[in-house]
Amino acid sequence: MTKKILFVCRGNSARSQLAEAIVNRDYAELYQAYSAGSSPSQVDVRTIETLDNADFPTDELRSKSVDEFKDTYFDYVITLCSSAQRECGVFENTQESIYWDLPAPTSLSDSSFEASLYDLQKRINLFVTVHQPTNDLDFDPLVLHKCLGDQTRLMITLLIFTEVELSVGELCDALQESQPKTSRALAVLRNCGIVSDRRKGQWAFYSISGKLPLWAIDILDASVVSMRGALVAANQLLNQSTNRPDKHN
């Protein structure tokens, strides 16, 4: 049985709409998402454009008040801004209330909508990883450490972890490695259960596996901090890459 999530922000125009779309497309087998606002207005046209460009369905998105859901039970209510938290208080009809304070893209540049989408994709992926019932004993710590014991595989994993999703071409440019070497490393990581892949047209995209246990996510978090210098350099090369697809989704 799928669990219900309600995403709340003040206007229900951007952040909560993005989060609703992400969950209902990418995690529909686990969750059913809704969104609402403490002072709803209308869905920002830039929200629709950002989702359309990333191939998310938008036909049913509309701005809604939290009052519409006052008699609905949710497994999780996730508030995305401090103003909504102040105005709504504690949503009583839920198993768990969670607070993510994200900057409103509507007050920044148009490009911030895409940045908000990527940020929410990463946060939601980690949320699903943490809350998905898994048997950590099924994932051998020795396998993780052996897979990450190679410099190329470690850097690939950390780049994917920080960027949410990357293609082979992007990884080649970021690490200045050949396509065969990068593909071999990705194949090892996929076989170890660290990354998963999907295809969209000619592109193959890689992301961190949703089955990775929390202790493994903690290791990746610590590794990002310890390898910050190398990752910053790789990210600069990534931003200069000519192999970047139009959008991640």
C-alpha positions in Angstrom: 0.0 0.0 0.0 1.3 3.4 -1.0 1.8 6.1 1.7 0.5 9.6 1.5 2.7 12.7 1.6 1.5 16.3 1.8 4.0 19.0 0.8 3.2 22.5 2.2 4.5 25.9 1.4 3.0 29.3 1.7 1.6 30.0 -1.8 1.6 26.4 -3.2 3.0 27.9 -6.4 6.5 26.5 -6.7 8.3 24.3 -4.1 5.4 22.2 -3.0 4.3 21.7 -6.6 7.7 20.6 -7.7 7.9 18.1 -4.8 4.5 16.7 -5.6 5.4 16.2 -9.2 8.7 14.5 -8.3 7.2 12.0 -6.0 4.2 11.1 -8.2 6.4 10.4 -11.2 9.5 8.9 -9.7 8.2 7.2 -6.5 4.6 6.3 -7.4 5.1 2.7 -6.4 5.8 3.8 -2.8 4.1 7.2 -2.3 1.2 9.3 -3.4 1.9 13.0 -3.0 -0.2 16.1 -2.7 0.6 19.8 -2.2 -1.1 22.7 -0.5 -0.4 26.2 0.7 -1.2 28.2 3.9 -2.1 31.2 1.6 -2.5 29.6 -1.8 -2.4 31.7 -5.0 -1.7 30.1 -8.3 0.9 27.8 -9.8 3.8 29.9 -11.0 4.2 29.7 -14.8 7.9 29.1 -14.3 7.1 26.0 -12.1 5.1 24.6 -15.0 7.8 25.4 -17.5 10.5 23.8 -15.4 8.5 20.6 -14.9 7.5 20.5 -18.6 11.2 20.8 -19.6 12.1 17.9 -17.4 9.2 15.7 -18.7 7.1 15.8 -15.6 3.3 15.7 -16.0 1.7 19.0 -15.1 -1.9 18.8 -16.3 -3.4 18.2 -12.9 -1.3 20.7 -10.9 -3.3 23.4 -9.2 -2.9 25.7 -6.2 -4.8 24.3 -3.1 -5.4 25.4 0.5 -4.3 23.2 3.4 -8.0 23.5 4.5 -8.9 21.2 1.6 -7.0 18.4 3.3 -8.1 19.0 7.0 -10.0 15.7 7.1 -7.3 13.7 5.2 -4.8 11.5 7.0 -1.2 11.7 5.7 1.7 9.4 6.7 4.0 12.4 6.3 3.5 16.2 6.1 6.6 18.0 4.8 6.6 21.8 5.2 9.0 23.6 2.8 9.2 27.1 4.3 9.2 28.8 7.7 6.2 31.1 6.9 4.0 28.1 6.1 5.2 26.4 9.3 4.3 29.5 11.4 0.9 29.9 9.7 -0.1 26.2 9.6 1.4 25.2 12.9 1.3 21.4 13.5 -0.7 19.4 11.0 -2.5 17.0 13.4 -3.8 14.4 11.0 -0.4 12.9 10.2 2.0 10.2 11.5 5.1 12.5 11.1 5.7 16.2 10.5 9.0 17.1 8.8 10.4 20.6 8.1 12.7 21.5 5.1 13.4 25.2 4.9 14.1 25.8 1.2 14.6 29.3 -0.4 11.6 30.4 -2.5 12.6 30.3 -6.2 9.9 32.9 -7.0 12.0 35.6 -5.3 15.2 34.8 -7.2 16.0 34.3 -10.8 14.2 32.0 -13.3 17.1 29.6 -13.2 16.5 29.1 -9.5 13.4 27.0 -10.4 15.6 24.4 -12.0 18.0 24.5 -9.0 15.0 24.0 -6.7 13.9 21.0 -8.8 17.3 19.4 -8.5 17.6 20.2 -4.7 14.2 18.6 -4.1 15.1 15.6 -6.2 18.1 14.9 -4.0 16.2 15.5 -0.8 13.3 13.3 -1.8 15.7 10.6 -2.9 17.3 10.6 0.5 13.9 10.8 2.2 12.8 7.6 0.3 16.1 5.9 1.1 15.8 6.6 4.8 12.1 5.7 5.1 12.0 2.7 2.8 12.0 -0.5 4.8 15.2 -2.4 3.9 17.2 -5.1 5.5 20.7 -3.5 5.9 22.1 -7.0 6.3 21.3 -7.5 2.6 23.9 -4.9 1.8 27.4 -6.1 2.6 29.7 -3.3 4.0 32.7 -5.1 2.5 31.2 -4.8 -1.0 30.7 -1.0 -0.5 34.3 -0.5 0.7 35.8 -2.7 -2.1 33.8 -0.8 -4.8 34.8 2.6 -3.5 38.5 1.5 -3.0 39.2 2.6 -6.6 39.8 6.3 -7.2 37.8 6.5 -10.3 34.8 4.6 -8.9 34.9 6.7 -5.7 34.9 10.0 -7.7 32.1 8.8 -10.0 30.0 7.8 -6.9 30.6 11.2 -5.1 29.9 13.2 -8.3 26.6 11.4 -8.8 25.8 11.7 -5.1 26.2 15.5 -5.2 24.7 16.1 -8.6 21.7 13.7 -8.2 22.1 12.3 -11.7 24.8 12.3 -14.4 25.4 10.8 -17.8 28.5 8.9 -19.0 29.6 11.8 -21.1 29.4 14.3 -18.2 31.4 11.9 -16.0 34.1 11.5 -18.7 34.5 15.3 -19.0 34.4 15.9 -15.2 37.1 13.3 -14.5 39.0 13.6 -17.8 38.7 9.8 -18.2 38.0 7.8 -21.4 34.5 6.5 -22.1 35.4 2.8 -21.8 37.1 3.3 -18.4 34.2 5.3 -17.1 31.6 2.8 -18.4 33.5 -0.1 -16.8 33.6 1.7 -13.5 29.9 2.4 -13.7 29.2 -1.2 -14.5 31.0 -2.3 -11.3 29.1 0.2 -9.2 25.8 -0.9 -10.7 26.6 -4.6 -10.1 27.5 -3.7 -6.5 24.2 -2.0 -6.0 25.6 1.5 -5.4 24.2 3.2 -8.5 21.2 2.6 -10.7 20.6 3.6 -14.3 17.8 4.7 -16.6 17.7 5.6 -20.3 16.0 8.5 -22.0 16.5 8.5 -25.7 20.3 8.3 -26.5 21.2 9.2 -22.9 22.0 6.8 -20.0 21.6 8.5 -16.6 23.1 7.2 -13.4 21.9 8.0 -9.8 22.6 6.6 -6.4 20.6 3.5 -5.8 17.5 4.0 -3.7 18.2 0.7 -1.9 21.5 2.0 -0.4 21.1 1.8 3.4 21.4 4.9 5.7 24.8 3.9 7.0 26.2 3.9 3.4 24.7 7.3 2.7 26.5 8.6 5.9 29.8 7.2 4.4 29.1 9.1 1.2 28.3 12.3 3.1 31.6 12.1 5.0 33.5 11.3 1.8 32.2 14.4 0.1 33.5 16.5 2.9 36.9 14.9 2.9 37.3 15.1 -0.9 35.9 18.5 -1.3 38.9 19.9 -3.3 38.9 17.2 -5.9 35.1 17.4 -6.3 35.2 21.2 -6.7 37.8 20.8 -9.5 35.7 18.0 -11.2 32.6 20.1 -10.9 34.3 23.0 -12.7 35.1 20.7 -15.6 31.6 19.3 -15.5 30.1 22.8 -15.9 32.3 23.3 -18.9 31.2 20.0 -20.5 29.9 20.0 -24.0 28.3 16.6 -23.3 25.6 17.8 -21.0 22.0 16.8 -21.9 19.4 19.6 -22.0 17.8 18.6 -18.7 18.1 16.1 -15.8 14.8 14.6 -14.8 
